[in-house]
């Protein structure tokens, strides 16, 4: 039996220049329309600089019953943001979203799931800033950002912050984040169904997408921080995304992530010391971060 999946959306503006047309508000409203048609409540993680320009996005999502989470002050990977700038920018960004939404903002998702060993300094800062949970790690080698060796079920960082790692499915020689983004667009749908059936009962499954993935009319440009190859991948099969998400939304879905966190028995979660990164094998060292441009 397939496990139900929580629905999440990462709202961001990836234009490399403000001279390009701004399409994020249009596409975000289109995805929120899909959620409304399906009667699904999602976790909507918003980049604060976009929310500042378009507060109506946050207000609409909150009014329709979605959880509002923070996707960073700007859409910049944590290792690029740096430790010295992170706390103040994140505090201001969270305050903005709370003011716009009229609700607490307990959840954080790092841009590009860039919570990795080199940015582990962010973990205690997120705890100190009052976040209850993060969904910012991919616990396997990744061509962009991954942290191999982390648990694949919810766990608690030694700072107290709860982490909901990106769900993975094992296929020959690879662990794939099958429930979201490029993988949801490109892989056959039976891979998603296989992953949901194979998931362990203690996993918290969540799917993720971005409004730009539904945008078949956006002209190609290179996204910052990921380079030309990964940017090309970001345009692959965008025409499939809406039908894939509609199909997923037609199946039983789970509550927003904040409610899944509230239902966890915190004392039963494994504890991970953020200051002690996992030791990577040769294959993981080779594969991890190969397409990053920073």
C-alpha positions as CSV (number, residue, x, y, z in Angstrom):
1,X,0.0,0.0,0.0
2,X,1.4,3.4,-0.9
3,X,2.0,5.8,2.0
4,X,0.3,9.2,1.7
5,X,2.5,12.2,0.9
6,X,2.5,15.7,2.3
7,X,2.5,18.3,-0.5
8,X,5.1,21.2,-0.4
9,X,5.9,24.1,-2.7
10,X,9.1,26.1,-2.9
11,X,8.3,29.6,-4.1
12,X,11.3,31.5,-5.6
13,X,12.4,33.8,-8.3
14,X,15.4,32.4,-10.2
15,X,15.8,35.1,-12.8
16,X,19.5,36.0,-13.1
17,X,18.5,39.6,-13.9
18,X,15.6,41.9,-13.0
19,X,15.5,42.9,-16.6
20,X,13.8,39.5,-17.5
21,X,10.0,39.2,-17.1
22,X,8.9,38.2,-13.6
23,X,6.8,35.1,-14.0
24,X,6.9,33.7,-10.4
25,X,3.7,35.4,-9.2
26,X,1.7,34.1,-12.2
27,X,3.0,30.6,-11.9
28,X,2.6,30.4,-8.1
29,X,-1.1,31.4,-8.4
30,X,-1.5,28.7,-11.0
31,X,-0.1,26.0,-8.7
32,X,-2.2,27.3,-5.8
33,X,-5.2,26.9,-8.1
34,X,-4.2,23.2,-8.5
35,X,-4.1,22.8,-4.7
36,X,-7.5,24.5,-4.4
37,X,-9.1,22.3,-7.1
38,X,-7.8,19.2,-5.2
39,X,-8.8,20.5,-1.8
40,X,-5.2,20.0,-0.6
41,X,-3.4,21.9,2.2
42,X,0.3,22.2,1.5
43,X,3.4,23.5,3.1
44,X,4.5,26.6,1.1
45,X,8.1,27.7,1.6
46,X,8.6,31.3,0.3
47,X,11.8,33.2,-0.3
48,X,11.5,36.5,1.6
49,X,12.7,38.8,-1.1
50,X,9.9,37.6,-3.4
51,X,7.4,37.9,-0.5
52,X,8.5,41.5,0.0
53,X,7.7,42.4,-3.6
54,X,4.6,40.3,-3.8
55,X,3.0,39.9,-0.3
56,X,-0.3,38.9,-1.9
57,X,1.3,35.4,-2.6
58,X,1.8,34.8,1.1
59,X,-1.5,36.2,2.1
60,X,-3.4,34.0,-0.4
61,X,-1.6,30.8,0.6
62,X,-2.2,31.5,4.3
63,X,-5.9,32.4,3.7
64,X,-6.4,29.1,1.9
65,X,-5.1,27.1,4.8
66,X,-1.6,26.4,3.7
67,X,1.4,26.3,6.1
68,X,3.8,29.1,5.4
69,X,7.5,28.3,5.8
70,X,10.7,30.1,5.0
71,X,12.8,29.3,2.0
72,X,15.6,31.7,2.8
73,X,16.0,35.5,2.7
74,X,17.2,35.1,-0.9
75,X,17.4,32.0,-3.1
76,X,21.1,31.5,-2.3
77,X,22.7,28.2,-1.1
78,X,23.7,28.2,2.5
79,X,27.5,27.7,1.9
80,X,27.3,30.9,-0.3
81,X,25.3,32.9,2.2
82,X,27.9,32.2,4.9
83,X,27.7,32.0,8.6
84,X,28.1,35.7,9.4
85,X,25.2,36.9,7.3
86,X,22.8,34.1,8.0
87,X,21.2,34.8,11.4
88,X,20.2,38.4,10.9
89,X,18.9,37.9,7.4
90,X,16.9,34.8,8.4
91,X,15.4,36.5,11.5
92,X,14.2,39.4,9.4
93,X,12.9,37.0,6.7
94,X,10.9,34.9,9.2
95,X,9.4,38.0,10.8
96,X,8.3,39.3,7.4
97,X,6.5,36.0,6.6
98,X,4.9,35.9,10.0
99,X,3.6,39.4,9.6
100,X,2.2,38.7,6.1
101,X,0.6,35.4,6.9
102,X,-0.7,36.1,10.4
103,X,0.6,32.7,11.5
104,X,3.7,31.3,13.1
105,X,6.5,30.2,10.7
106,X,8.0,27.1,12.4
107,X,9.5,25.5,9.3
108,X,12.6,26.2,7.3
109,X,13.8,24.8,4.0
110,X,17.2,25.7,2.7
111,X,17.5,26.8,-0.9
112,X,18.5,23.8,-3.1
113,X,18.5,21.6,0.1
114,X,21.9,23.1,0.8
115,X,22.1,22.1,4.4
116,X,25.3,20.1,4.0
117,X,28.4,19.5,6.2
118,X,30.0,22.8,5.1
119,X,26.9,24.7,6.2
120,X,26.2,22.7,9.4
121,X,26.7,26.0,11.3
122,X,23.1,26.8,10.3
123,X,21.6,24.1,12.5
124,X,22.1,25.7,15.9
125,X,21.2,29.1,14.4
126,X,17.9,27.8,13.2
127,X,17.2,26.4,16.7
128,X,18.1,29.8,18.3
129,X,15.9,31.6,15.9
130,X,12.9,29.6,17.0
131,X,12.3,27.2,14.1
132,X,10.8,23.9,15.2
133,X,11.8,21.9,12.1
134,X,13.8,21.9,8.9
135,X,13.3,20.0,5.7
136,X,16.6,21.0,4.2
137,X,18.7,17.8,3.7
138,X,19.1,15.2,1.0
139,X,20.6,12.2,2.8
140,X,22.6,10.8,-0.2
141,X,25.1,12.0,-2.8
142,X,23.7,14.6,-5.1
143,X,25.0,16.4,-8.1
144,X,24.1,19.7,-6.3
145,X,23.8,19.5,-2.5
146,X,23.6,16.3,-0.5
147,X,24.6,15.0,3.0
148,X,25.2,11.3,2.6
149,X,25.0,9.2,5.8
150,X,22.1,11.0,7.5
151,X,19.1,9.1,8.6
152,X,16.3,8.7,6.1
153,X,13.5,9.0,8.7
154,X,12.8,12.1,10.8
155,X,15.6,12.8,13.3
156,X,16.6,15.4,15.8
157,X,19.7,17.5,15.5
158,X,21.8,17.8,18.7
159,X,20.6,21.4,18.9
160,X,17.0,20.2,19.3
161,X,15.8,21.1,15.7
162,X,13.8,18.3,14.0
163,X,14.9,17.4,10.5
164,X,12.6,15.9,7.9
165,X,15.0,14.6,5.2
166,X,14.0,14.4,1.6
167,X,12.5,11.0,0.8
168,X,14.6,8.7,-1.3
169,X,14.0,5.5,-3.2
170,X,16.8,2.9,-3.9
171,X,17.1,1.9,-7.6
172,X,20.2,0.0,-8.9
173,X,23.3,1.8,-7.6
174,X,21.4,5.1,-7.0
175,X,19.3,6.8,-4.3
176,X,16.8,9.1,-5.9
177,X,14.7,11.9,-4.4
178,X,11.8,10.5,-6.4
179,X,9.0,12.6,-5.1
180,X,9.9,16.0,-6.4
181,X,11.4,18.4,-8.8
182,X,13.2,17.1,-11.8
183,X,12.7,13.5,-10.7
184,X,9.0,13.9,-10.5
185,X,8.9,15.4,-14.0
186,X,11.4,13.0,-15.7
187,X,11.1,9.6,-14.1
188,X,8.3,7.2,-15.0
189,X,5.4,7.5,-12.6
190,X,5.8,3.9,-11.5
191,X,9.0,4.9,-9.8
192,X,7.1,7.3,-7.6
193,X,4.5,4.6,-6.8
194,X,7.3,2.1,-6.1
195,X,8.9,4.5,-3.7
196,X,5.7,5.1,-1.8
197,X,5.0,1.4,-1.5
198,X,8.6,0.7,-0.3
199,X,8.8,3.5,2.2
200,X,9.3,2.5,5.8
201,X,6.4,3.3,8.2
202,X,8.5,5.8,10.2
203,X,9.4,7.9,7.1
204,X,7.6,11.2,6.6
205,X,7.0,11.4,2.8
206,X,6.8,14.8,1.1
207,X,6.7,15.9,-2.5
208,X,8.2,19.2,-3.6
209,X,7.9,21.3,-6.7
210,X,8.6,24.9,-7.8
211,X,6.2,27.2,-9.7
212,X,8.8,27.6,-12.6
213,X,8.6,23.8,-13.2
214,X,5.0,24.3,-14.5
215,X,6.1,27.2,-16.8
216,X,6.5,25.9,-20.4
217,X,6.7,29.4,-21.8
218,X,9.7,30.7,-19.9
219,X,12.7,31.4,-22.1
220,X,15.9,29.5,-21.2
221,X,18.5,31.1,-19.0
222,X,21.2,29.8,-16.7
223,X,20.2,29.7,-13.1
224,X,22.7,31.2,-10.7
225,X,24.7,28.8,-8.5
226,X,24.0,25.6,-10.5
227,X,25.7,26.1,-13.8
228,X,24.6,25.4,-17.4
229,X,24.1,21.6,-17.2
230,X,21.8,21.7,-14.2
231,X,20.0,24.7,-15.7
232,X,19.3,22.7,-18.9
233,X,17.9,19.9,-16.7
234,X,15.5,22.5,-15.1
235,X,13.8,22.9,-18.5
236,X,13.4,19.2,-19.2
237,X,9.8,18.0,-19.6
238,X,8.1,20.9,-17.9
239,X,5.0,20.1,-19.9
240,X,4.6,16.9,-17.8
241,X,4.7,18.7,-14.4
242,X,1.1,19.7,-14.1
243,X,-0.3,16.3,-15.1
244,X,2.1,14.6,-12.7
245,X,1.1,16.8,-9.8
246,X,-2.6,16.5,-10.6
247,X,-2.3,12.7,-10.5
248,X,-0.5,12.8,-7.2
249,X,-3.1,15.3,-5.7
250,X,-5.9,12.9,-6.8
251,X,-4.5,10.3,-4.4
252,X,-4.7,10.4,-0.6
253,X,-2.4,13.1,0.7
254,X,-1.1,13.9,4.2
255,X,-1.2,17.0,6.3
256,X,1.2,19.9,6.0
257,X,4.6,19.2,7.5
258,X,4.1,21.3,10.6
259,X,1.3,18.9,11.6
260,X,3.4,15.9,10.8
261,X,6.1,17.3,13.1
262,X,3.6,17.9,15.9
263,X,2.5,14.3,15.7
264,X,6.0,12.9,16.1
265,X,7.2,11.3,19.4
266,X,10.3,13.5,19.8
267,X,11.9,11.2,22.4
268,X,11.9,8.3,19.9
269,X,13.8,10.2,17.2
270,X,17.4,9.4,16.5
271,X,19.8,12.3,17.4
272,X,22.5,13.5,15.0
273,X,25.4,15.7,16.0
274,X,25.6,18.4,13.4
275,X,29.2,19.0,14.2
276,X,30.2,15.5,13.3
277,X,29.7,15.0,9.5
278,X,29.5,11.5,8.1
279,X,32.6,10.0,6.6
280,X,32.0,9.6,2.8
281,X,33.1,6.7,0.7
282,X,34.9,7.2,-2.6
283,X,31.8,7.1,-4.8
284,X,29.9,9.6,-2.6
285,X,32.9,11.9,-2.7
286,X,33.0,11.7,-6.5
287,X,29.3,12.2,-7.1
288,X,28.4,14.8,-4.4
289,X,28.2,18.4,-5.7
290,X,29.5,17.6,-9.2
291,X,27.2,20.2,-10.9
292,X,27.5,23.0,-8.4
293,X,29.0,26.2,-9.8
294,X,30.0,27.8,-6.5
